[in-house]
Amino acid sequence: MRKAFICPTKYVQGEDEILNLGYFVRTFGTSALLIAHPDDVKRVKEKLEKTAEKFDVTFVESHFNGECTRQETVRLSNLAVEKGCSCTIGLGGGKAIDTAKCVAQGENLIIVPTIAATDAPTSHSAVLYTPDGGFDDYAYFKQSPSVILIDTTVIANAPVRFLVAGMGDALSTYFEARANVQSCTKVNAGLPCGVREGTCPEARGTKAAFAMAELCYENLLSDGIKAKIACENHVVTPALETIIETNILLSGIGFESGGLAAAHAIHDGLTILEGTHRYYHGEKVAFGTLAQLALENAPEEEMQEVLEFCSAVGLPVCLEDIGVENVTDEELRQVAEKSCIPEESIYAMPFPVTVESVMAAIKTADSMGRNHTRKASFNACREGGKGLNL
């Protein structure tokens, strides 16, 4: 049986860790192409200047335009050659990171996330967009990033919604990996750049990857609320450190080596509804996770545990929470049809899936989420009314 486990070469996180960025640049040379939005550069400019001076390295400003496109990748690749850059740094959010992956092509790549909103930093793939912001294609590279460098002080001072969205993305990791284990699904782990899906030998996830996916869920339940409170107060605590590692490392390896399933496929389907466009990836994945649990008829206790967690940290539990207040059956069918296109991960579920069953799961999850919210509101009102002479 062929198994695969893919991961970055080095993962380092800590307070003010950007001060050590120059050390990692030095492992490749003396200069780095810095791909980052100007606002993100401004947030950490003092640290960048200090590490550049300490380690005698140069950061070549890229004036990144904010979109991961083929055109921007070509421009920045040419700039890296022109300036003789020895490595590439992707600093900031998802699009800066993905652009850096495209420029580096799997070589000498350092990723420095400034938010913990997704598990994308550790992966060996990127999403390309058209110049007008539409989806273009997926890109795969021969290996994961060389270094993931997390400055927890920067994460603690980012808007808390990003951290919570990252928890929503991480929430799906265990349940999707579990589905892959139950269905014995193989994933294209280690898919090289330029090799189309289906031509690379497939592999199943390792037990190590599944163990990380399980730990991902355990950490969310034990430290998610405490981490959110720490981020709201812009302080680094052990709980916040744990959730940053969970959102980025555990979830990243868990999804890439353990596999995706219905939660992400339903997320993809939900994107056709205009109301969802204002919400982050992880927020929609959280609802997709509830829909997956409904699809597989998960135990009531498990469903309630996930609902309680989502409510406690502020993740969506129903369609209204992701901007869909009114939806017709025809719109839901379109969502389900997109979730069930042949290349989607929904077929990793350990049973046959149909458009109708996905529609039913979305409706069920939405209803359970709305009922949970009403019950929580009622209980809060009842508690608030205790001791009153009504």
N, C-alpha and C positions, 0 to 999 in steps of 0.2 A: 504493500500500500504506500503510495507516494503522499508525503505530508510536507508542508512548507510553513515557515515562520519568517515573516519579514518585519524589519524594524530599522530605525535609524542607527547609525554607528555609535553616536554619543548623545546622551540626554543629560542636561545639567539644569537645575533650577535652584534659585536662592534669591535672597534679598540683594538688590543692587548688582545683580550678576552681569549686567551689561558692562560694568567696569572691567570685566575679564574678557570681553569680546575680542580685544586685540590679541590676546594669547592664542585664541583659536584661529584668527586670521593668520597669525605667524606660522601655524602648522602647514599652511599652503604657500605663503609668500609674504609680501609686504603691502599689498594693496587689494582692496575689495570693492567691487561694484555694489553700491548700497541702493537697493530698490525699496523705496518707502514713500508713502504719501508725505508731503511737506509738513502736515500737522503732526504726524507721528515722529518725524525727525525733530521737530520743535520740542516735543514732550521729553525727549531723551538727549537733547543736544549736548548738555553739559557732561553727561556720562560718556557720550561718544568722543567728545574732545579729550576727556581725561584718559580714556583707554587708548586713544590714538597716540597721545603723547607718551604714556607709560610704556607701550609696546612698540613705539616707532612704526606705526602703520598708517596708511592713507585710505580714507573712505572717499570713493569717487561718487559724487552726487549724480543721480540718474534723472532727476526731474520727472519721476514716474507720473503718468497721466491719469492713474487711478483705475484703468481697465486692463484686464488680462486678455489682450488680443494678439493675433498673429503679427500684426503690423508693429505693435509695441515691443513684442519679443524680438523681432528682427532689428529694430532700432537699438534696443539695449544690448543685444548680442554684438552688434557692430561697435557700440561704444566700449564694451568690455575689451574687445580686441584692440581698438584704437588706444585705449589707456593702459593696456598691458596688465589688466586685473588678474590676480592669481586665484581669486575665488569670488563667489556671489553671495550676497546677504539679502534675504527677504525679511524685512522688518515691518511689522504692522498687522493688518488683518488679512483675510483670505485672498484678496486679489493681488496684493503685493507679494504674498507668499507664493501663490500659484505662478505669478509672472517670473519670480526668481527661479522656480523649478524649471520653467520652460527655457530660460536663458542658460541655466547651469547644465541642463540635460543629464542630470544624475552625477555630475562631477563637482567636487569642491563647493558644496552648498551648505550655508549656515542659515538656519531659520530662527528668527527672533520674534515670536508673537508678542504683541502688546495687549492682546485680549485673549481670554480663554473661552471663546464662543463656539468653537468646533474642535473636532479631532483631526482636522486636515493637516496640521503642521508636520506630523510624523510620516505621512503617506508618500508613496512614490508616484502619485498621480496629480493631475491638475485639471481645472475646468477652463476652457477657452470660451471667450465671448466675442461677438461681433462688435464693431466700433460703436453701434447704437445701443449696446447693452444686452442684446439677445444671445441666447445660447448658441454656441458654435459646435464644440466637440470636446471630448475628453482626451487628455494626453497622458501617456504612461512612460516612465523612465526606467532605466536599467537597475536603479537602486534608490533606496530611501535617502533622505538628506544626511549629510555627513555629521552635522551637529545641530541639535535642537537646544537653544539657549533661552531659558525662561527667567526673566527678572520679575520676581513675585511682587516687588514693590510697585512696579509699573502696572501689573494686573490689578493690584489692590486699589489703585487710584483710577482705574477705568470705570465707566458706568456699570452698575451692578447687573443691569439687564443682560449684558454680554455674558457674564459668568453664569447666570441662570439659564440662558439659551444654551450654553455649553453643557449644562447639566441635562437639558432636554435631549441633546444629541447623544450624550453618554448614557442616558436612561435606556435607550433602545439596544445598547451593545450586548448585554447579557441575553435578552430575549431573542434577538436575531441570531446570535451565536448558538443558542440552545436549539433553535429551529434547524440550523444547519447540521448540528450534531445528530438530531433526531432523524433528519431526512438523508443523512450521509451525503450531503451535497458537496461537490468539489468546487473550489474557487480557483481562479487564475492567479494564484499567489506567485509573485515573482515575475509577472508578465513584463517582458523587456520592451523598451522603447521601439516602436516601429513594427512590432509583431501584433497582428490582428488577433482578437479573441477567437479561440477555437483552433488556432494553429500552435499554441504553446501547450505543452503537457500540463494537464490540470492536477491539482493537489487538494487534499483535505486539510483542514486546520489542525494544528497540534493541540494536545492537551494543555500545553503551556498557555496558548492563546485563549482557550476556553476558561482556564483558571483566572486569567487577567480580566476576562469579561465578567466573570462572577464577582471578582473583587471590585470591579467598577460599580456594580449595583450595590454591593455591601457598603462601599464608601459613601455613595450618594445618600443612602438611608441614615448612616451614622453621623455624617459630617456636613451634609448639604445645607441644612438650615443655619448651622453655626458659621459656615463659610460665607453664606449670603450676608449675615449680620456683620461679619468682619469686613467684607467688601463695602457694605453700606457705610462703615466707619473708617474706611481707607486704612486699615491696619492689616498686617500680615500675622496670622495665627496658625497654629498647627492644623486646624480644620481647613483653613483656606489653602494652605500648602497641599493638603491631601486632595482637595477638590480640583486644584489646578492640575496636579498629576493625573487625577482621574479623567478630567475632561480632555486632556491633550494626549498623555502617554497611554494610559490603560485603554481608553476608548479607541484611540488611534490604532493600536496594535490589535485590540479586540475585534474591530470591524474589518481590518485589512487581512488579518490572518484567520479570523473566525467566521467572516462572511456577513452579508446583509440578508434581510428577508422582507417581510411584509411592511414593516414600519417605514423604511425608506422608500419603498415602492409607492405606498399610499401618500407619503410626503410628496413624491414626484407628481402623482395624480392631482393632489390638492392645489398645485401651483397653477392649474388652469383657471382657478377661481380668482378673480381680480382682487377680492377682499383680502386674500392671504398675502398679497405682495408686500404689505406693510410689516410683515412679521418675519422674524429671523428663522433660518434653517432649523435650528434646534427646537424652537417653539413649535413648529409644524411637525417635527419628528416626534415630539412628546405626544401630540394627539395621535400621530400614526402608530405609536407604541400601544396606546389604549385600543386603537382599532385592530391591531394585530392580536392583542389578547382576546378581544371579542371574536375575532375570526377563528381562533384556535380553541374557543370555549374554555379559557383558562379558569382555574378555580376562583370562586367568588372572593376568597380571602386575598388572593394575589391581586385581583383587579382592584379591590378596595385599598390595598397597601399602596399601589401605584397612584390611585386617585388621591389618597391622603398626602403622599409625597408631593405630587404636582401642586395641589392646593396650598401646601405649606410653604413651598418656595416661590410660588407664583407662576407656574407653568400652565399652559392651556389644558382644559379638560373637556372642552366641547367646541363645536364649530364656531359658535359665536365668539369664543375667546381668540380665534385666529381670523376674525373679520368677516365671517360668513353668517350673517343674521338670518337670511332667507335663502333657501336653496331648493330647487325643484328636483323631482326625481330624474328628469332628463339631464340636469347638470351633474347630479350624483352619478348617473350612468357614465357620463363622459369622464368624470374623475376615476371611476372604477376601470373604465376601458384603458385609460392612460396608465393606470397602476398595473394593468395586466398585459401590456405589450410584450412580445416574445422575449426581449432582452432584459426584462425587469427582474429584480431580485426576489420578487414575490413567489417565484416557483421554487425557492429554497424551503418553503413551508412543507412540513411532512405529510401533506395530504393534497388532493386535487383542489385547485382554486379556480373559481369562475367569477365573471363580472358580477353576477347576481350575489354571490356570497360576499364579495368585497363591499358591494352596496349595503348589504344587510349589516355587515360588521361596522361600517362607518355610522350608519343610523343607530345601531345599538350603543356604540361608544359615545356618540353624541348625547343620546338619551340618558345614559348612565352618568355622564359628566354633568349634565344639567340638573339631574335629580340630586346628585351629590352636592352641587353648589347650593341648591335650594335648601337641602337638609342642613348644611353648614350654616346658612344664613338664619334659618329658623332656630337652630340651637343657640346661635349667638344672641338672637333677640330674646329667647327664653331665659338665657343666663343673665342678660342685662335687665330683665324684668323681675328677677327674684327680690323679694322683700318689699315690693310695691303693693299698696293696697288698691287693687284694681276691682 
